[in-house]
């Protein structure tokens, strides 16, 4: 009622108390009245369509997850001394000495939600609901309880699959297609908030594709359906009664719902759940590249929409792409039939794609669009470079060394020297790095504005290796003669971390 003061509020209340209709004309028409006339005698006030029929058919499939964990008391607080015979003696004895049961351990209990996906007893929940649990119990809507064992869990998407052994088949829910959900569509959450099992809340899809920095594959559905502590692991349904998300996180300064909740969409979750059921673990694809967002000037030069695609910053030695066909400087705009709107889209697409099969990748190279066939290996968590297709910050600084006097050559405001053993050792540059050492940066130059620093190494220009200032000058002149407005440099810091920098040629 923004803009409506106390006078307006009192008028509405007074009209209601006097028996007058307080609805505007458009509302009267909706209630069966003629415009400008009184409501029809049989008019009824109705709200939004109820979801009771949908909820009733789903409540039996949503469960409460109760877990317990034995925690060792690292520090035992001293028991306060109270006089013998004091009425508080029994209270202090019970609270301080028996709080953990026998021995130095005590139990920590927690509650969450889950849902049945197979009548034989497979149940989905969040990893953080059951993480480190010593005992997992599933509580059904009718009050029955079954012990559950962990089938598999995935920390990167915060999903887990449990298995119970029911005496008779359970009622399971179906997965829906989260890709079809639009902002504004109605959704319904069922769960166990604050231990209150079987709670139904209603809302809409507030946003899609949210990245809340919870993991490498963030693609959350945001909803204003009330989600609270204990809802974690519970389902988010569409109005057909299909699961389109798994409720996982909320933003809340108080711990209660403020209308900002997040669910893992089924387009991401379903493949993970299938793998956990089949293998007890996830088996994700690995491309073996480091990627970064596409700089605006590079996108313009390549003729693609600014911000679209993922730029290949470097190829990981020994990875599946080490021998091609991808090259440093390629911009991936589609992978396995899925558009790459930004770099994190490539991370998800690669992870979800099949291993050891040829997959189409559409790239921009040298200003031309082309399709290449790539083959993925299986991601191994023990490989330090294989946790995901590593996303590199293009603005990450290199080693900020001191200026080392006048440079042998100066190009684009840069002092440059061929990298040799002497200056490599002086700047602590890794043996794997080759190229042109930056020995000075002219203040105010384009190079300085782009963040190039003394001690960094220019490795390539326009996807071609450079090792002398003369070769660099020749390549820059050729780019300018070809009508290029900027030169795209691949730059390494002392450790060998790579990034792309676009320097204007005009």
C-alpha positions, -999 to 999 in steps of 0.1 A, spaced: 0 0 0 28 23 -9 17 59 -10 -15 52 9 -15 70 42 -35 63 74 -65 82 60 -67 59 30 -63 29 52 -91 40 75 -114 46 45 -109 11 33 -116 -3 68 -146 19 73 -161 9 40 -157 -27 50 -173 -22 84 -202 -4 67 -209 -33 44 -197 -14 13 -176 -32 -14 -141 -19 -12 -128 -35 -44 -121 -14 -75 -141 -19 -106 -117 -43 -122 -119 -65 -91 -157 -63 -91 -158 -76 -127 -136 -105 -117 -160 -113 -90 -190 -116 -113 -203 -80 -112 -211 -58 -142 -187 -28 -146 -201 0 -124 -226 -22 -108 -230 -43 -76 -214 -77 -73 -235 -106 -84 -254 -123 -56 -235 -156 -61 -201 -140 -63 -173 -156 -42 -140 -142 -31 -113 -166 -43 -75 -165 -40 -48 -182 -61 -55 -218 -72 -48 -241 -43 -19 -266 -44 -35 -290 -20 -41 -318 -45 -4 -316 -57 10 -315 -22 -12 -344 -10 2 -367 -36 38 -357 -28 40 -356 10 46 -394 13 77 -391 -9 94 -364 11 113 -376 42 131 -362 72 168 -370 76 180 -374 112 218 -378 118 240 -382 148 277 -379 151 301 -388 180 322 -358 188 352 -359 210 354 -333 238 387 -315 232 383 -295 264 363 -305 294 349 -276 313 353 -279 351 322 -287 370 310 -258 391 312 -265 428 279 -263 447 273 -270 483 264 -306 492 227 -309 497 219 -278 476 187 -281 455 208 -273 425 233 -302 431 214 -327 409 209 -302 381 246 -294 378 255 -331 381 232 -341 353 241 -312 329 279 -311 333 288 -347 340 262 -367 320 258 -344 290 280 -366 268 270 -400 281 298 -424 290 333 -415 281 349 -384 266 325 -382 236 291 -367 231 266 -369 203 256 -341 180 223 -345 163 211 -327 132 180 -327 109 175 -322 72 152 -333 44 153 -357 15 130 -373 -11 125 -408 -25 136 -413 -61 131 -450 -64 105 -473 -48 133 -497 -38 146 -472 -13 170 -447 -30 168 -412 -14 184 -379 -23 196 -353 1 224 -327 6 259 -338 14 261 -312 42 231 -329 58 248 -363 63 285 -353 62 305 -370 89 274 -387 103 279 -419 122 242 -428 121 216 -418 95 179 -424 100 151 -417 75 117 -407 90 87 -410 67 54 -390 67 36 -418 86 61 -417 114 80 -449 104 118 -449 106 145 -468 87 182 -468 90 200 -456 59 234 -462 44 253 -438 23 256 -449 -14 276 -419 -26 282 -382 -21 295 -353 -41 309 -323 -23 311 -302 -55 274 -301 -59 265 -309 -23 244 -339 -33 242 -374 -16 223 -406 -23 211 -428 5 196 -463 5 171 -478 29 156 -513 29 118 -508 30 94 -537 38 73 -527 8 79 -503 -22 80 -467 -14 62 -438 -32 88 -421 -54 88 -387 -72 97 -379 -108 124 -355 -120 113 -327 -142 132 -305 -167 146 -275 -148 156 -259 -181 120 -253 -189 114 -233 -157 110 -195 -163 114 -166 -139 80 -161 -124 69 -198 -126 52 -212 -94 72 -237 -74 65 -256 -42 90 -267 -15 83 -295 9 107 -303 38 115 -304 75 122 -268 86 133 -266 122 122 -302 126 86 -295 115 82 -323 90 59 -322 61 59 -284 57 47 -270 24 57 -236 11 49 -219 -21 67 -193 -42 80 -185 -76 113 -189 -95 130 -156 -87 161 -161 -109 180 -187 -127 217 -195 -131 228 -180 -98 265 -183 -89 268 -180 -51 304 -193 -50 293 -225 -33 313 -247 -58 328 -249 -93 294 -259 -109 271 -232 -94 239 -229 -114 213 -224 -88 176 -217 -91 167 -188 -68 132 -190 -52 112 -170 -27 94 -201 -15 102 -202 22 133 -223 29 147 -226 64 171 -246 84 161 -282 80 148 -278 44 183 -287 31 181 -317 8 143 -314 2 127 -311 -32 115 -280 -51 86 -290 -73 70 -275 -104 32 -273 -106 32 -308 -123 45 -323 -91 80 -330 -106 112 -322 -89 131 -294 -106 155 -286 -78 171 -297 -46 169 -270 -19 205 -264 -7 212 -228 6 196 -196 18 208 -161 23 197 -150 58 212 -127 85 189 -144 111 190 -180 101 153 -179 90 139 -173 55 139 -138 40 127 -150 7 161 -158 -9 166 -196 -12 187 -216 -37 181 -250 -52 204 -272 -73 186 -276 -107 178 -311 -120 197 -303 -152 229 -304 -131 217 -328 -103 202 -356 -123 235 -367 -139 253 -365 -106 226 -386 -89 227 -412 -116 264 -416 -113 263 -418 -75 237 -446 -78 257 -465 -104 293 -460 -92 291 -446 -57 311 -416 -70 310 -390 -98 330 -395 -130 334 -362 -146 350 -352 -178 383 -333 -179 395 -312 -208 429 -303 -194 429 -266 -200 430 -233 -181 404 -208 -191 395 -172 -185 367 -148 -195 371 -133 -230 384 -97 -229 360 -72 -246 386 -61 -272 394 -97 -281 357 -105 -284 354 -75 -308 383 -86 -328 369 -121 -331 335 -108 -340 317 -124 -311 294 -109 -285 313 -93 -256 316 -115 -226 306 -146 -246 327 -178 -246 357 -191 -227 392 -182 -236 418 -210 -235 446 -194 -214 469 -225 -214 470 -262 -220 479 -285 -191 509 -308 -198 499 -344 -199 462 -335 -201 438 -348 -228 442 -315 -248 480 -315 -247 483 -328 -283 455 -307 -297 432 -298 -313 426 -268 -290 452 -241 -289 460 -213 -265 440 -183 -275 410 -202 -289 376 -190 -277 352 -218 -270 316 -207 -278 298 -241 -277 307 -274 -262 288 -307 -268 259 -288 -282 256 -264 -253 263 -227 -257 291 -213 -236 278 -179 -225 306 -174 -200 337 -193 -188 319 -212 -160 295 -227 -185 324 -245 -202 334 -259 -168 299 -274 -162 295 -287 -198 329 -305 -197 321 -320 -163 288 -334 -176 300 -347 -209 310 -383 -216 345 -395 -211 367 -410 -239 343 -400 -267 347 -375 -295 328 -343 -287 322 -313 -309 335 -279 -297 328 -248 -317 357 -222 -314 368 -189 -328 404 -190 -340 422 -163 -360 388 -146 -364 372 -176 -379 345 -199 -365 353 -236 -367 344 -270 -352 369 -293 -337 367 -328 -322 379 -331 -286 382 -361 -263 379 -359 -225 397 -379 -199 382 -387 -165 388 -361 -138 409 -373 -109 406 -353 -77 442 -362 -68 455 -343 -98 462 -308 -86 453 -294 -121 423 -316 -126 398 -304 -100 380 -285 -128 389 -266 -159 407 -240 -139 394 -205 -143 422 -180 -144 417 -144 -133 429 -124 -163 438 -95 -140 458 -115 -116 492 -97 -110 524 -113 -118 556 -110 -98 562 -73 -92 600 -71 -95 621 -40 -93 631 -22 -125 665 -34 -137 679 -3 -155 675 5 -191 661 -22 -213 679 -35 -244 648 -27 -265 616 -7 -259 583 -16 -276 548 -5 -266 563 13 -236 580 -20 -225 617 -27 -218 624 -62 -231 652 -87 -230 655 -122 -243 651 -146 -214 684 -163 -205 698 -182 -175 711 -150 -158 680 -129 -159 658 -160 -153 677 -166 -120 676 -129 -111 638 -129 -114 632 -164 -100 614 -174 -132 604 -211 -136 624 -232 -160 592 -240 -180 587 -203 -189 602 -191 -223 599 -158 -241 607 -121 -236 614 -107 -201 598 -74 -192 625 -53 -176 607 -19 -174 572 -5 -179 567 31 -190 544 49 -166 511 58 -182 517 36 -212 490 12 -226 511 -17 -212 511 -1 -177 473 5 -179 468 -32 -189 487 -43 -158 519 -56 -173 547 -57 -147 585 -60 -145 595 -96 -141 567 -110 -163 574 -128 -196 557 -123 -230 553 -158 -244 532 -153 -275 517 -126 -297 487 -135 -318 492 -172 -308 528 -172 -321 559 -177 -299 583 -147 -295 618 -149 -280 635 -117 -292 624 -80 -293 630 -80 -331 605 -109 -336 580 -91 -314 583 -59 -334 579 -78 -367 547 -95 -355 532 -63 -342 539 -45 -375 523 -74 -394 492 -72 -371 489 -35 -377 493 -39 -415 465 -65 -414 442 -40 -399 442 -53 -364 435 -27 -337 451 -46 -308 477 -72 -302 468 -102 -279 498 -111 -257 501 -143 -237 519 -133 -206 534 -156 -179 544 -146 -143 574 -161 -126 556 -193 -116 544 -199 -152 507 -189 -147 494 -175 -180 470 -148 -189 460 -129 -220 464 -92 -223 452 -71 -253 473 -40 -261 459 -14 -285 481 -9 -316 468 25 -325 
